[in-house]
Amino acid sequence: MSDPAPRPASAAEVAALAGVSRSAVSRTFTDGASVSARTRAKVMAAAEALNYHVNHLARGLSKDASRPVCLLASNLTRPYHGLLLDALTRRLQAAGRMAMVINVSTDPQSAGAALAQALSYRASAVVVMSGTPPADMVTACIDAGQKVIAINRGEEWPGVHHIRIDYRRAMQEAVTALRAAGCGRIALAGSRKGTPSLAAREAFFIEACHAQGIDPVVWRGDGSGYAEGQEAAQALLQGQVPPEGIFCLTDLMACGLMDMARDTLALAIPRDLCVIGFDDIPQAGWAGYGLTSFAQPYDRIAARVEEILLGEEPASRLETPLIWRQSVRSAKEPPRG
């Protein structure tokens, strides 16, 4: 029979070893509380000997700042979601907040059970990280009286705090960049997935094209990943009059499209085709792609989340700078005649 697992030391055990009262232990680990230097030294020595750690969760459930921040996340293997999760957890940890991640990519029943468990901890806020977590989960959080922070969601729930990207400005810049590169025929590699972010990029890109007198060719795949980019290349680039510039809703689509265009269709980028993506994932900067892309403001999103947790309500939309690389010709480089 194996030995039972060791249990955490208690404050009472620390007090007994240090030869002080239980309240003296509590004051030692409470910021600003009055305790003598001699007593503090005895308590800290006993705590170190017993490997004692304060249970801040149990101690501070009545304090909003002591309760966890629940992150509703999905598709964490995708670069965008992983990078956003990294930025959020780093920011929350630096602020002394504990993050609780609920992966809603799994089946609805287990995801719902995990969310119910998280709500039982009385989280200080629920951050909905993208358009994928279903609306009924967000509604459940609202009905439970949670503070909800939604990132790039299209719905307008009462009392929900929104963090959104200025997609209209970005799409205007994308069309202008392709036109400046000499692209007269422009296409959009889109998606039927229909998340708020993807739908907004598509709508604003088409709007920006029309504003500049362009009728773009629009292709839509089932998703927004690498495979859909390959499908887009086959559909858009094998006609008699293929586009000269393509905007892809995501960098993963752009990478798939570029690989298919070069390796299978023997097109040179950017000489024969200019490509712009969105998200600025690490692969965009790889030498094999050199993809011009709009950078997601991960750190600024995380900062906005912290501001909302502190009671502030930033109203402006966040901008996404265009990171120039080799997949778009400069205005001085003419296309192949």
Disulfide bonds with the S-S distance in Angstrom:
none
